[in-house]
């Protein structure tokens, strides 16, 4: 089990003390850090979440639902704007942001510091796609991570755990607290997949999640409800899975169902794909489908953790909807966290589209609150480190090369 976070407030500046100024303590709405006690008590946790959310503006709530990317190796105006002005709840890093372990640790520290300068001092989800194989960020610096296909062919659950454990150790050293992995899609050709056996995918998925959790990272199961049958890259274009419900439930959906039932749902997110599944919803991609998110994932499978969209800038959805529409439709469908990984323009449009929809009463603020309560609950009970030691990151990452 991941341990609750312990956050420490910034000390009063020595310069202020030297000037003899009287410093008035901040009101409770600034004190996310004060709400880190007794988190194992569900009643207390619920009260702390309610206490936090009552002081948040609508704009702050919407921002918490967004995990965003930017283009540089240091903080730039883009990410400063998204955190300070739009209250982004998380950041995802790519190769473009990562040069060395020490640089990454410094960057994640600076990003968390910026979030601590905001009114509510809510820590950031600091995410990455570190799956293994061909999907490895800063590949020349980190220890080798075999593909899930290689691990599946090796057929050793302990190897899956140890791989995720070591990966998690290196990621945690650099300040990450979310790894958007493992992939539970079933495929005999995709190197990102453990294979075609749904029971083995579930078993290995559980081992991977456990390895990440050991190091304080939250995992993300993807791509619900399973896109192993599609040969079309959703980064570029949409596609449709023709299988019927029974076939999907006995195959593609099975690993997700087993994980939801066997593992604490606060230890992993579920990422929803942009592919269409006409057996469930003839019109909408899964990521903006109320049937798939609310009826299938929430009600039938019983998942009560955070639902994350795949990147909403992918061609599978961005070719067919404006960013203003996409954000609204994802929230209406039941998504809690919206991934918008690349441009400030698309991030601003998505944020403003949701804000406008709430103000025009197309989306209720109660619906926004549902997701934000889940996000705050996750952050209060997760092992989010506001600062890591860049020297430790340098000495930890890549030592298995």
N, C-alpha and C positions, 0 to 999 in steps of 0.2 A: 504493500500500500504506500502511496505517496504520502509524505508528511505535510501538515499545514504550513503555510508560509509564515515567516516572522519578519515583518517589515519594520525598519527603524526610521523614525522621522529625522529630517535634517536638523542638525544642531544650529542654534542661533549664531549668527556671524560674530566672530570676535570683534570685528570692527564696530558693529552696532553696540556691543557691550562697552567697548572702550569709549564710545561717545556718550554713554550714560543714558541711552534711549530706553524708554519703557516699551517692552514688546508685549502686545496683547495676544494670548494664544488664539489660534484659529478655531472657528466653530466646528462642530462635529461633521459638517459636510466635507471638510478637508481631510477627515481622519480615516481614510481607508486603512491606514496603518494601525489605528486603534482597534480595528475590528478583527484582529488576528488571534484573539484568545477564544478558547472553548469552542473551536470549530467542529469538534467531534460530536457536539450536542446538536442534533437536527433542529430542535426548537430554538436554541440560541442562534444557530446559523441563519435560520429563516428570519429571525428578528433583526440580525445585523444587516442582512440583504435589504430588508424593508427600510431600515434606518438609512442606508446608503441611497437607495433609489428615490426616496422621497425628496432628497436634496438635489437630485439631478434634473437638469433641464431636458426638454425634448431633444435638443441638438446634441447634448452630451450622450444621451441614450442611443441615438442613431449612430453616432460615431463609434460607440463601443461595439456595434455590430459589424464593423468593417475591419478587415485585415488587409493591409495595403503594401505594395512594393514601390521601390524608387530605383534610380539608375546609377548611383554613385557609391564610391568606397568610403565616403565620409557623409555626415549629415548635410543635406543641401536644403534649399528653400522649399522644394517639393515636400520632403518628409516633415520638415518643421511645420509647414502649413497644415499637413494632414493630422499631425499630433496636437499642435497648439491651437489651431483654429477649428478643425473639424473633429477633434477629440477621438481620433482613430484608436480602436481597442487593441490593435496588433499590427505587427510588421512581419513581412516575409522577405527573406534574403535569397539572392541568386548569385551565380558566379560573378556577375557584374559588380556586386557589392563586396566580394570576398577576395582578398589578396594573400593574407597570412593569418594564422590563428591569433597572433597577438593583435593584429589590426581588427579582426572580427570581434574579439573580446572588447576592445576599446570602443568599437562602434556600438555594440549592443549595450554597453554601459552608458554611453552617451544618449542613446535612444531612451533607455529607462530613466535616466536623469531628466530628460526633457518631459517625459510623462509625469514625473514627480513634481514638476513645476506647475502643472495644471491644478485646477481647483480641487478636484477629488482625489488626486494622487493615486489613481488606479494603475497598477502595473500593466505592462504590455504583454500580450501573447507574442513571443518571439519565435517565429516559425521558419521552417526550411523543408524542402523535399529532399530527404537523404535516404533513398530507397536501397541503393546498392546497384551494382552492374553499371548500366549506362546512365542511370540517374543518380549521380554523385556530384555535389557541389565542391569546388576547390579540390578536384580529384588529385592534383599533384602534391597536395599538402597533407591530406588525411590518410589514415591507414586504409588499406584496401578493404572494400566491402563487396563481397560476392553478390551476384544477382540473385533474386528470389528463385529464378529457374534453376540455378546451380544448387542452391540450398534444397530445393524440392527434389532434385535428382539425387542428391546425397542422402536424402531421406533420414535425417538425424535431427530430431527436435532440439536436442541439447546444442547442436551447432547453430541453429536458428537463434536460440536464446543468447548464446555467447556472442554471436555477431551483433545482435541488437544491443546487448549490454555494452560491448566495446564502442559501438557507434554512439550510443547514448552518453557514455562517459566523455567522449571527445566533444560531442555537441554541447553538453552541459558546461564543459570547461570554457566554451566560447560564448556562453550566455543564452543559449537556446533553451526554450521550455516546451516547444511543440515540434514534433517531427511528423510531417504529413505522410505517414507510412504506418503499417504495411499495406500492400496491394492484395486484395482478396479476390480479384478477378480470376476466373478459371480459363486457362488456355494452355495448349500444348506447344504453341509457337512463340508467344510473347515472353521475352526474358524477364519481364516484371512480375510474372506469375509463378506461384509455387507449383502449378500444374493443373490437371483437370479433375483431380479427386476432391470433392467438396469437403469431405471429412478431414483430409490431410491439410487442406487450406485453412480450415478452422483451427486445427491443432497447432499448426505452425504460426498462424496469425496470433494465437494466444501467447505462444512463446515469444514472438517478436514484441508484442505489447508489453509483456512482463519485463523483457530486457530493457526496454526504453524506460518503463516506469521505475525500475530499480535506480535509475539515475535522475529521477525527478522530472522526466519528460512525459508529456501526454502524447499518445499516439493518435493516428487518424486512419480509420479503416476506409479503404476506397477500392472501387468507385461504385457505390451503391446505386442500383441493386445488382451490379455486376456487369461490366462491359467487355468481358472476355470474348463474346461472340462477334463483336464488331471489328472489322478490319479497317475502318475509317478513323483517322486521327481527329478527335474532337477539337484539337487546337485549330483545325482548318475548316471542318465541315460537320454538319449534323449527320446522324445515321439512325437506323431503327432496328430493334431486335425483334424478330418475328416469332420467337418462342411463345408457347401458351403459359398460363399461370402455373399449372402443375409442373411443367418442365422447369420453369424458373425457380419455383419453390424447392424442388428436389435437387437442383443444381446450383445456379448462380447465387441465389439468396441464402442458401443453407449456411455457408460460413459466417455470414453476418448474423443470422438468427442464433447460431450457437454462441457466438461471441457476446451478443446482447444478453443471452440467458446465463452465461457462465462467468462473465467478468464484470466487475464494478463499472457501471456505465460512465462514471466520472473519470475513469482512467483512459478513455479514448473518445475521440469525436467520430462521427460518421460523415464522410464526404460523399456528396451526391453528384452523379455524373450528368453530363448534358445530353446523353443519348436518350432516344425515345423508346418506350416499351408499350406498344399498342394493346397488349393483353391487359394492361392496367389503365393506361391513359392514351387515347388515340391522338390527342392534340398536342400535349405539352412534353418537352424534354423533362427528364426526371428532376432536374435541379429547380424547376419552377412548376412542379406538379403537386398540388395539394393531395391528390390521390396517393401518390407514391410516398411523399414525406409524412403526411398526417395519418392517412388510413393504413398504409402498409407498414412503414417504419415505426411510427409512434404507437398506433393502436394494435395492429396484428402482431408485430414483433415485440412491442413493449419497451422500446428504447426511450430512455429519459435523459440522455446526455445531450451534448451540443451537436446540432446538425450544421454542417459547413457545405457551402457550394464549392464546386470546382471553380477555377478562375473564370469570372464572368466576362473577361475580355477575349475568351476563346471564340474562334469563328463559328463553332457549332451553335452559339446563341447570339453573339454580337452581330452576326450578319443579318439576323432576322428581327432583332428588337433594338430600340434605342437603349442607351444606358439608363436613362430615366425610367423606362418601362421595365427593364430587367431587374433593377433593384426592387421596385414595387412588387413585381410578380414573384420574386424569390421570397420576399417577406410574407406576402399573402399565402404562398405555398407552405410556409412553416419553417423556412431556413432561419437559423439563429445568427450565423456568421457568414458574411459575404466576402469572398476572396476577390480582390480587384488588384491585380499584381503589377501593373506596369505604368500607366500614365496618370498624371494629375488631372487631366481633363476628364477622363472617364470616371475617376474617383469622385470628383466634384459633382459631375452630372448624376451619378448614382445616389450620392448623399442628398443632393437637392431634390431629386425626384421623390425620394422617400419622405423627406421633410414636407414637401408640397402635398403629397398624398395624405399625410396625417392631418395637416392643417385644413385640407379640403374634405376631411372625414371619409376618405376612401379607405384608409387604414386607421384603425382605432389606436389610441395611445396604449390601451390595455394590451393590444397585440405586441406592440414594441416592448412593453414592460415584461411580457412573458419571456422573451428572448434575453433581455438584459438581466433579469433575475437569474436565469441559467448561467449567463456569462459571469456575473458577480459571484455566484455560488462556486463556479469552477475556479475562479481566481483566488477566492478566499481559502479554498481547500487544497490548492496546488502548491507545489514546491517552486515558487517563482523567486529566483535570485535577482535582486536589483543590481548587484555588482558581482563580477567575477574578476579574478586576477589575471591580467594579460600575460604575465610571466608564467603562470601556471598553465595557461592555454598553450603557450609556446612549447612548454616542456611536456605536455600531455598528448597533444594532437600529432598523429603521424608516427608515433613511436613503435607501431606494429608493422611498419613498412618493410 
